[in-house]
Amino acid sequence: MVETKGAKTSLRLAESMLELIQRHGYSGTGLTMVVEHAGAPKGSLYFHYPEGKQALGERAVELAAAHFGALVADAAQEPVGPGGVLRRVIDELAGMLEGSGFELGCPVSVVTLEMGTQSERLREACTRAFESWIVPVTELLAAHGRPRPAARAMATAMVSMVEGAVIVSRAQQSTEPLHCAAQAIDVLLAQGAEGTA
């Protein structure tokens, strides 16, 4: 399917919003900044996102969810088991952090922390994003023999651990918290395997 010019502009605006949220936070990202970053006419922003900043923020959160979901899906193509998949994801996140000089973090956590109590629309978008990461990890664990309720609980803990580690890594300007999270996940998986043996 060929993307129309309008669809490309809409996506470019959302991608700019996503990157700027990562760098400046949701509150620190103005619509003028987004338009300039995207190299788009200002009128196009209101054409594609007539509901304004929250609609654009919602779309940016959806993009972030899709990017992380694709990362998990790509890693899961290799026959490395759940621990190997999550370690690859964590290595990718660590590389992203280092490559950006620790400027880029998870926009979903940023929007949740800034807007979770102020905008129900954005809170729900963040809830859907986190859920879209928990579900495939749950499926991965279930496919490797974990009972589904335990797989869901473990997946929720793992996603939460990685999210927290990204925040601490940015604060410390170091990927060590992410690598510590990877080690803790290995322990969790080993304990879960013992429970299913």
Long-range contacts (C-beta under 8 A, 24 or more apart in sequence): 6-47, 6-48, 9-38, 9-40, 9-44, 9-48, 10-48, 10-49, 10-59, 12-38, 12-39, 12-40, 13-38, 13-40, 13-44, 13-45, 13-48, 13-49, 13-56, 14-56, 14-59, 14-60, 14-62, 14-63, 15-60, 15-63, 17-56, 17-57, 17-59, 17-60, 18-60, 18-63, 18-64, 18-107, 19-104, 21-57, 21-60, 21-107, 21-110, 21-111, 22-100, 22-103, 22-104, 22-105, 22-106, 22-107, 22-110, 23-103, 23-104, 25-110, 25-114, 26-57, 26-110, 26-111, 26-114, 26-115, 26-122, 27-114, 27-115, 31-56, 54-119, 54-121, 54-122, 57-111, 57-115, 57-122, 57-125, 58-121, 58-122, 58-125, 60-107, 60-111, 61-107, 61-108, 61-111, 61-122, 61-125, 61-126, 61-128, 61-129, 62-125, 62-128, 62-129, 64-106, 64-107, 64-108, 64-129, 65-108, 65-128, 65-129, 65-132, 65-133, 66-132, 68-129, 68-132, 68-133, 69-132, 69-133, 69-136, 72-133, 72-136, 72-137, 72-140, 73-136, 76-136, 76-140, 81-144, 82-137, 82-140, 82-141, 82-144, 82-189, 83-185, 83-186, 83-189, 85-140, 86-137, 86-158, 86-162, 86-182, 86-185, 87-182, 87-185, 87-186, 89-162, 90-162, 90-165, 90-178, 90-179, 90-181, 90-182, 90-185, 93-162, 93-166, 93-178, 94-169, 94-175, 94-178, 94-179, 97-166, 97-169, 97-170, 97-175, 97-178, 98-175, 102-169, 102-170, 102-173, 105-166, 105-167, 105-170, 106-163, 106-166, 106-167, 108-163, 109-163, 109-166, 109-167, 130-159, 130-163, 133-159, 134-159, 141-192, 145-193, 145-196, 146-192, 146-196, 147-196, 150-192, 150-195, 150-196, 154-188, 154-189, 154-192, 157-188, 158-185, 158-188, 161-185
